[in-house]
Amino acid sequence: VTTGHVFIATSLDGFIARRDHSLDWLMKQPVQKEDHGYEAFMASVDGLIMGRASFQTVARFPDRPYAKPVVVLSQTLRDGDIPDHLLGKVRLSRAAPVALMAQLQAGGWKRACVDGGRVIQSFLRDGLIADMVVTTIPILIGDGVRLFGPLSGDIDLRLLNSRSFPSGLVSNHYATGPVRSE
Ligand SMILES: NC(=O)c1ccc[n+]([C@@H]2O[C@H](COP(=O)([O-])OP(=O)(O)OC[C@H]3O[C@@H](n4cnc5c(N)ncnc54)[C@H](OP(=O)(O)O)[C@@H]3O)[C@@H](O)[C@H]2O)c1
């Protein structure tokens, strides 16, 4: 089965964007010389699944094309909403998470990057996320779009690795699932 993998940056108070979706607080970090593992992570996935809101942010940065295919989950976007520079790289889907993962598996995807707060939350609820690299930015922004949200039950996580960087970023790699007893 195709597994979901998260690589995301959050403020210390748990937000991934301001309420107006701006990322200025993230972009201003002095991280230019650091390797937080993003390139290696992207090389490890077959493609990206992202929510409509995240796609709309990405579409504003034409200078940062994705090297991998992107599936945008949306009930509201139409093909005409995809900007020219992303045609052929992005497809829209209205599928539910479990159904989408089955389709992607049939298409040969082993690992999918799952991106966007609400989409990550729904994939977590459906048990489709295998692991998450959550990088905490040393800033409080007070309000915004949350990375995590309500759950019907706890999701146990195991810390696989933790790294801190001179910029103050702290990157924690978690696997989902209970701690295995030795
Ligand atoms: N800090 C970071 O590293 C980072 C990373 C990624 C994104 N971001 C930012 O975080 C924000 C994400 O916003 P968000 O959490 O509101 O949205 P999101 O997860 O990117 O998108 C949510 C939208 O996706 C659609 N959708 C379709 N199927 C869904 C499903 N199964 N579960 C949930 N949504 C589904 C819905 O749009 P329709 O109404 O069209 O159906 C829904 O409103 C953006 O501003 C983005 O730029 C930050």
The ligand as a MOL file (V3000), in Angstrom:
LIG
                    3D

  0  0  0     0  0            999 V3000
M  V30 BEGIN CTAB
M  V30 COUNTS 48 52 0 0 0
M  V30 BEGIN ATOM
M  V30 1 N 4.7450 25.5440 7.0910 0
M  V30 2 C 4.8080 24.6390 6.1280 0
M  V30 3 O 5.7990 23.8830 6.0160 0
M  V30 4 C 3.6520 24.4960 5.1930 0
M  V30 5 C 3.5670 23.3450 4.4020 0
M  V30 6 C 2.4450 23.1760 3.6140 0
M  V30 7 C 1.4560 24.1290 3.5970 0
M  V30 8 N 1.5900 25.2510 4.3520 0 CHG=1
M  V30 9 C 0.5140 26.2440 4.3920 0
M  V30 10 O -0.4730 25.7590 5.2680 0
M  V30 11 C -1.7560 26.1690 4.8140 0
M  V30 12 C -2.6040 24.9060 4.6720 0
M  V30 13 O -3.8950 25.2390 4.7920 0
M  V30 14 P -5.0320 24.2230 5.2420 0
M  V30 15 O -4.5490 23.3370 6.3240 0
M  V30 16 O -6.1870 25.0710 5.4690 0 CHG=-1
M  V30 17 O -5.3050 23.4170 3.9260 0
M  V30 18 P -4.8780 22.2290 3.0000 0
M  V30 19 O -4.8450 20.9620 3.7600 0
M  V30 20 O -3.7180 22.6050 2.1770 0
M  V30 21 O -6.1740 22.2360 2.0150 0
M  V30 22 C -7.4480 21.9620 2.5350 0
M  V30 23 C -8.4410 21.8720 1.4120 0
M  V30 24 O -8.1940 20.6970 0.6500 0
M  V30 25 C -9.4260 20.1960 0.1440 0
M  V30 26 N -9.6010 18.7920 0.5100 0
M  V30 27 C -9.9830 17.8140 -0.3440 0
M  V30 28 N -9.9850 16.6280 0.2510 0
M  V30 29 C -9.6350 16.8420 1.5270 0
M  V30 30 C -9.4770 15.9740 2.6240 0
M  V30 31 N -9.6520 14.6620 2.5430 0
M  V30 32 N -9.1130 16.5210 3.8150 0
M  V30 33 C -8.9020 17.8390 3.9210 0
M  V30 34 N -9.0410 18.7090 2.8880 0
M  V30 35 C -9.3850 18.2020 1.7020 0
M  V30 36 C -10.5100 21.0960 0.6440 0
M  V30 37 O -10.6590 22.0880 -0.3720 0
M  V30 38 P -11.9530 22.2110 -1.3130 0
M  V30 39 O -12.8970 23.0770 -0.5520 0
M  V30 40 O -11.4430 22.8310 -2.5580 0
M  V30 41 O -12.4730 20.8240 -1.4950 0
M  V30 42 C -9.8750 21.7380 1.8600 0
M  V30 43 O -10.4140 22.9970 2.1440 0
M  V30 44 C -1.5430 26.9160 3.5160 0
M  V30 45 O -1.4970 28.2920 3.7730 0
M  V30 46 C -0.1600 26.4530 3.0910 0
M  V30 47 O 0.5050 27.3970 2.3180 0
M  V30 48 C 2.6520 25.4340 5.1510 0
M  V30 END ATOM
M  V30 BEGIN BOND
M  V30 1 1 1 2
M  V30 2 2 2 3
M  V30 3 1 2 4
M  V30 4 1 4 5
M  V30 5 2 4 48
M  V30 6 2 5 6
M  V30 7 1 6 7
M  V30 8 2 7 8
M  V30 9 1 8 9
M  V30 10 1 8 48
M  V30 11 1 9 10
M  V30 12 1 9 46
M  V30 13 1 10 11
M  V30 14 1 11 12
M  V30 15 1 11 44
M  V30 16 1 12 13
M  V30 17 1 13 14
M  V30 18 2 14 15
M  V30 19 1 14 16
M  V30 20 1 14 17
M  V30 21 1 17 18
M  V30 22 2 18 19
M  V30 23 1 18 20
M  V30 24 1 18 21
M  V30 25 1 21 22
M  V30 26 1 22 23
M  V30 27 1 23 24
M  V30 28 1 23 42
M  V30 29 1 24 25
M  V30 30 1 25 26
M  V30 31 1 25 36
M  V30 32 1 26 27
M  V30 33 1 26 35
M  V30 34 2 27 28
M  V30 35 1 28 29
M  V30 36 1 29 30
M  V30 37 2 29 35
M  V30 38 1 30 31
M  V30 39 2 30 32
M  V30 40 1 32 33
M  V30 41 2 33 34
M  V30 42 1 34 35
M  V30 43 1 36 37
M  V30 44 1 36 42
M  V30 45 1 37 38
M  V30 46 2 38 39
M  V30 47 1 38 40
M  V30 48 1 38 41
M  V30 49 1 42 43
M  V30 50 1 44 45
M  V30 51 1 44 46
M  V30 52 1 46 47
M  V30 END BOND
M  V30 END CTAB
M  END
